[in-house]
Amino acid sequence: MARTEAKLPVGSRIADYISLGVVAKTFPRAKVEEVLNRTGKASARQRDLPAHVAMYYVIALGLYMEVSYREVLRCLLEGIQWLQGKHPEPRVVAPSSITQARTRLGWEAVRLLHDEVVKPIATEETQGAWFREWRLVSLDGSTMDVPDEAENREAFGVQTGPKGDSAFPAIRFLSLVETGTRVLFGSRMAPYLTGELTLAEEVLPLLQPGMLCMADRGFYGFRTWNTARATGSELVWRVKKSLVLPREKELEDGSCLSRVYESQNDQKQKRDGVVVRVVDYTLTGVPNPEPVYRLITTILDPTRAPAAELAALYPERWEIETAFDGLKTHLRAGKLTLRSKTPDLVRQEFYGLMMAYFAVRGLMHEAAQVGEVDPDRLSFVHAVRVIKRKMTQIASLPPSGRPRLPRKGVARTP
């Protein structure tokens, strides 16, 4: 039996379902063209789907996981034509042509656009985004399943266990999250069997001075710690209780100074140690707490960040789990896997999805600023629905690639 193509409800006006304005404002046409030119992906001749439209299409895929490839394209082209006052039904090409356009675009240009635009967005007024003088960020990783195609299995691998292999190949990814806005940035993906510490070597250099990065105990390693420390950002990481940390100097807030080493031999010889501050604390009034929680930090002066405040701050790290839930559950509309059937298009789709997520979070941050509330109090699910429903004018995306004048009497958004 042939499958029925997944579409939006019949008779729905485009203004009710798509907001190209949010995406185009976040990723301006000029920036898209610049990236395409730098990567050699700009269209050399007129096509049904020129490179800049293909780029916006890849981002739109992340907003419309629940409908078919052609339906996403129809929404994209119909939105453009509706804004330009063009009433004929837009020409929607075959799925094979869409795949060809995506293949011509590749994934490197999509990642470059992601890297240059997807950044922390909190301002000084953003509630919950700061601890004292530092912008709060966290580090964590997750996985996504991809379609069960031979190429994907070979490129990305599958999870293995006592009961056999998982049903789908999977990718592993690692991100930094701006805690106050839940913006995911600096994201990198790799085959499933790639370790998180390996990915961290690519992600951590994107930290900057003025940030305070939190991470769970699975990320600590001498090399990883020094990679993060070299960026000039401050670190507050949980470590395993088994890590040997002699109390070299007691501090007035109950913390102490110690040193970490690359190897046990270096520690015995007291060679090339790195000074850290250690905060040990316990939790009361919570079910099944561990006997002791241990943090290490690069903030050596307790007056800048007292131990009690750091212990209270660390649970904020779990905001990244909420971010991952929004990305993987709500934005993907409950889909089990990404769509793409080849490794390069999986990579492309991943970065497009991260940019779609960023556009949603940017809209939520703007709304929070207007309402003077913490972005955490706004609903991610509601924001996704608004982006799919509300239309703003952006007559700057002609499918042909040629600029067009707006209709008389219709304002054109800069």
C-alpha atoms as one frame of an Amber mdcrd trajectory, in Angstrom:
protein
   0.000   0.000   0.000   1.389   3.401  -0.960   1.968   5.800   1.895  -0.135
   8.949   2.142   1.986  12.059   2.008   1.985  13.882   5.342   0.544  17.358
   4.853  -0.734  20.266   6.868  -4.539  20.465   7.185  -6.382  21.147   3.917
  -7.618  24.690   3.430  -5.303  26.230   5.999  -3.975  29.626   5.095  -0.211
  29.862   4.943  -0.315  32.715   7.460  -1.646  30.222   9.995   1.243  27.806
   9.738   4.622  29.249   8.899   6.707  32.191   9.946   9.609  32.612   7.595
  10.207  35.942   9.286  11.562  34.353  12.452  14.052  32.267  10.475  15.057
  35.060   8.086  15.545  37.502  10.939  17.777  35.022  12.767  19.680  34.014
   9.626  19.636  37.070   7.339  19.778  36.567   3.587  23.020  38.572   3.365
  24.709  36.258   5.895  23.458  33.165   4.080  24.812  34.464   0.763  28.139
  35.322   2.380  28.533  31.800   3.742  27.534  30.252   0.408  30.083  32.377
  -1.455  32.870  31.562   0.999  32.214  27.842   0.718  31.751  27.882  -3.061
  28.136  26.713  -2.756  26.362  29.738  -4.249  24.242  28.848  -7.288  26.135
  29.434 -10.536  22.920  29.378 -12.604  19.215  29.769 -12.058  17.560  26.684
 -10.576  14.185  25.739  -9.194  15.885  25.527  -5.803  18.898  27.873  -5.663
  21.404  27.474  -2.856  19.993  30.163  -0.547  16.499  28.665  -0.713  17.977
  25.212  -0.082  19.658  26.615   3.042  16.369  27.982   4.375  14.702  24.709
   3.416  17.169  22.742   5.557  16.315  24.957   8.540  12.578  24.643   7.812
  12.936  20.852   7.924  13.717  21.237  11.613  10.492  23.151  12.186   8.267
  20.725  10.269   9.404  17.242  11.226   5.830  15.959  11.071   5.219  16.546
   7.340   6.780  15.340   4.099   9.732  16.839   2.230   7.441  18.244  -0.483
   5.023  19.703   2.042   7.850  21.579   3.769   8.922  22.955   0.397   5.344
  23.868  -0.495   5.037  25.832   2.731   8.344  27.577   2.075   7.533  28.548
  -1.527   3.890  29.372  -0.815   4.965  31.657   1.993   7.315  33.506  -0.326
   4.681  33.826  -3.067   1.972  34.872  -0.613   4.183  37.681   0.653   4.904
  38.820  -2.890   1.244  38.798  -3.914   1.692  35.877  -6.311  -1.524  33.892
  -6.339  -0.723  30.919  -8.621   0.072  27.666  -6.895   3.862  27.457  -6.385
   5.749  24.822  -8.369   6.878  22.149  -5.950   9.554  19.932  -7.435   9.842
  16.180  -6.970  11.505  14.736  -3.853  14.467  13.683  -6.005  15.037  17.317
  -7.000  14.885  18.355  -3.360  17.511  15.742  -2.506  19.681  16.946  -5.397
  19.453  20.538  -4.141  20.388  19.444  -0.618  23.271  17.377  -1.964  24.612
  20.346  -3.960  24.438  22.460  -0.802  26.283  19.867   1.294  26.702  20.049
   5.047  29.859  22.136   5.496  28.146  25.409   4.530  25.245  24.620   6.866
  27.627  23.997   9.763  29.518  27.208   8.997  26.298  29.243   9.093  25.435
  27.520  12.375  28.841  28.260  13.888  28.823  31.938  12.920  25.252  32.774
  13.953  24.314  30.408  16.790  25.791  32.147  19.826  24.762  33.031  23.401
  22.091  35.741  23.342  21.521  36.739  26.990  21.816  40.423  27.828  22.616
  41.934  31.209  18.855  42.104  31.832  18.184  38.413  31.092  17.001  36.789
  34.286  18.746  33.579  35.316  21.613  33.944  32.830  24.335  35.146  35.188
  26.168  34.162  38.338  27.801  37.247  39.748  29.994  38.536  36.882  29.866
  35.391  34.726  27.603  34.173  31.937  26.418  30.687  32.922  26.923  27.851
  30.443  26.929  24.064  30.765  28.403  21.192  28.796  26.612  17.951  28.003
  25.854  15.477  25.251  23.103  13.280  23.899  22.269  11.022  20.962  19.817
  10.925  18.051  18.707   7.959  15.972  18.940   8.165  12.181  17.229   6.115
   9.443  18.268   2.478   9.193  20.180   2.667   5.920  23.348   0.737   5.145
  25.368   3.928   4.619  24.197   5.381   7.912  25.011   2.171   9.781  28.502
   2.144   8.322  29.132   5.842   8.975  27.602   6.229  12.436  27.323   2.774
  13.993  24.689   1.413  16.359  24.355   0.915  20.068  25.217  -2.606  21.133
  24.143  -4.365  24.300  23.471  -7.749  25.911  20.291  -8.145  23.854  21.902
  -7.212  20.523  22.163  -4.094  18.391  19.719  -1.211  18.575  17.116  -0.854
  15.829  18.635   2.305  14.333  22.055   3.787  13.724  22.730   6.818  15.891
  24.812   9.953  16.131  26.326  11.390  19.283  26.459  15.135  19.786  27.837
  17.517  22.361  26.712  21.094  23.030  27.245  24.049  25.269  24.044  25.555
  26.630  23.540  29.114  27.794  21.769  28.311  31.046  19.514  31.354  31.219
  18.135  31.090  27.661  18.679  27.360  27.009  20.358  28.245  23.733  22.482
  25.340  22.478  25.679  26.503  20.793  29.071  25.152  19.794  27.414  21.840
  18.899  29.391  19.035  17.293  28.230  15.608  16.135  30.062  12.350  15.468
  29.415   8.608  15.114  27.675   7.013  18.070  30.771   5.218  19.369  32.764
   8.465  19.588  33.430   9.283  23.235  32.118  12.471  24.790  35.632  13.436
  25.893  36.743  13.256  22.258  33.918  15.564  21.183  34.653  17.858  24.128
  38.051  18.636  22.610  36.174  20.264  19.703  33.468  21.984  21.743  35.349
  23.389  24.757  37.621  25.750  22.751  34.448  27.723  21.979  34.243  28.881
  25.596  35.225  32.509  26.150  36.460  34.705  28.996  33.518  35.922  31.046
  31.774  32.543  30.931  31.416  30.107  33.799  31.122  26.543  32.508  29.608
  23.706  34.529  29.996  20.015  33.661  29.204  16.666  35.211  31.793  14.251
  36.573  31.948  12.166  33.399  33.689  15.011  31.590  36.608  15.486  33.925
  40.005  14.541  32.606  43.294  16.367  33.048  43.575  17.147  29.335  39.918
  18.144  28.998  40.141  20.383  32.068  43.177  22.168  30.664  41.559  22.567
  27.237  38.651  24.375  28.885  40.865  26.340  31.283  43.006  27.639  28.385
  40.004  29.548  26.981  40.055  31.971  29.920  36.599  30.952  31.086  35.965
  29.859  34.665  35.018  26.254  35.393  32.894  24.540  38.035  32.917  20.805
  37.351  31.768  17.902  39.430  34.393  15.148  39.837  34.357  11.604  41.151
  35.034  11.090  44.834  37.811   8.683  43.861  39.893  11.538  42.428  42.754
  12.089  44.876  42.757  15.730  45.947  44.986  16.411  48.994  43.826  19.420
  50.999  46.868  21.675  50.579  45.330  24.868  51.977  42.129  25.314  53.952
  40.018  28.335  53.034  37.656  30.329  55.224  34.452  29.162  53.454  35.213
  25.462  54.045  36.680  24.812  50.603  40.344  24.086  50.045  43.102  24.369
  47.458  44.550  21.252  45.888  46.240  20.154  42.648  45.279  17.866  39.788
  47.836  15.901  37.784  47.917  14.090  34.469  49.083  10.808  35.990  49.669
   9.113  39.327  53.393   9.257  38.679  53.227  13.039  38.209  51.264  13.288
  41.440  53.855  11.237  43.344  56.627  13.439  41.947  54.494  16.586  42.456
  55.279  17.464  38.866  53.238  19.767  36.549  50.246  19.981  38.860  47.413
  22.465  38.244  45.940  24.296  41.225  42.192  23.880  41.752  39.773  24.781
  44.507  37.760  21.897  45.954  34.201  22.222  47.280  32.770  19.207  49.132
  29.149  19.349  50.281  26.202  17.174  51.281  22.495  17.439  50.502  19.682
  17.145  53.012  15.958  16.915  52.439  16.293  15.142  49.071  15.625  11.444
  48.395  18.631   9.128  48.160  21.419  11.718  48.181  25.017  10.653  47.720
  27.196  10.878  50.851  29.377  13.656  49.415  29.261  15.806  46.281  32.581
  17.192  45.071  33.207  20.159  42.783  36.464  21.605  41.528  36.740  25.126
  40.212  39.218  27.519  38.648  37.868  30.316  40.885  40.524  30.136  43.599
  39.422  33.188  45.617  36.466  32.204  47.823  35.322  35.810  48.135  34.536
  35.836  44.391  32.412  32.684  44.612  31.773  31.267  48.109  31.511  27.506
  48.441  27.863  27.575  49.541  26.912  29.611  46.465  28.729  27.230  44.125
  26.997  24.239  45.709  23.622  25.962  45.233  24.540  26.956  41.678  25.578
  23.551  40.372  22.020  22.128  39.935  21.493  24.817  37.272  23.613  22.581
  35.073  20.568  20.394  34.551  18.942  23.123  32.458  20.680  21.465  29.519
  18.419  18.437  29.955  15.408  20.711  29.442  17.087  22.106  26.332  17.678
  18.610  24.949  14.049  17.702  25.686  12.848  20.708  23.701  15.141  19.837
  20.813  14.559  16.093  20.640  10.941  15.755  21.758   8.971  18.918  21.057
  10.753  20.407  18.042  11.014  16.980  16.384   7.302  16.372  17.041   7.995
  12.990  18.616   9.728  11.527  15.553  11.985   8.597  16.393  14.692   9.420
  13.862  15.994  12.190  11.688  14.852  11.987   8.056  18.034  11.836   6.020
  19.151   8.570   4.452  22.790   9.369   3.691  25.545  10.403   6.128  26.228
  13.822   4.567  22.540  14.735   4.595  22.274  13.513   8.204  25.048  15.961
   9.106  23.296  18.694   7.167  19.946  17.977   8.807  21.502  17.963  12.276
  22.903  21.487  11.935  19.677  22.671  10.304  17.752  21.315  13.282  20.091
  23.108  15.701  19.495  26.365  13.816  15.723  25.874  13.904  15.985  25.336
  17.660  18.069  28.501  17.988  15.431  30.520  16.117  12.763  29.334  18.563
  14.890  30.178  21.598  15.687  33.593  20.147  11.982  34.356  19.813  11.383
  33.219  23.386  14.199  35.425  24.656  12.740  38.463  22.889   9.345  37.750
  24.419  10.893  37.379  27.867  12.720  40.690  27.495   9.516  42.492  26.551
   7.622  40.930  29.454  10.571  41.295  31.859  10.334  37.656  32.906  12.742
  34.746  33.152  12.858  32.875  29.797  12.471  29.662  31.839   8.878  30.672
  32.540   7.929  30.611  28.847   6.671  27.481  27.082   8.936  26.059  24.391
   6.025  24.080  22.925   3.929  27.237  22.637   6.819  29.103  20.984   7.141
  26.378  18.332   3.408  26.632  17.615   3.621  30.400  17.288   6.488  30.169
  14.797   4.485  27.728  12.699   1.399  29.929  12.833   2.447  33.552  12.729
   3.495  35.192   9.462   5.728  38.252   9.221   6.748  39.955   6.001  10.045
  38.892   4.474   9.871  39.344   0.721  13.622  38.856   0.588  13.702  35.181
  -0.392  12.690  34.939  -4.077  13.092  31.316  -5.205  14.675  32.409  -8.478
  17.458  34.239  -6.702  16.538  37.461  -8.534  15.395  40.421  -6.409  11.769
  41.418  -6.894   9.983  44.625  -6.056   7.153  44.388  -3.544   3.581  44.996
  -4.584   2.440  48.566  -4.542   1.084  49.412  -1.152   2.771  46.469   0.595
   5.580  47.387   2.955   8.785  45.444   2.583  10.701  44.385   5.640  14.365
  45.451   5.506
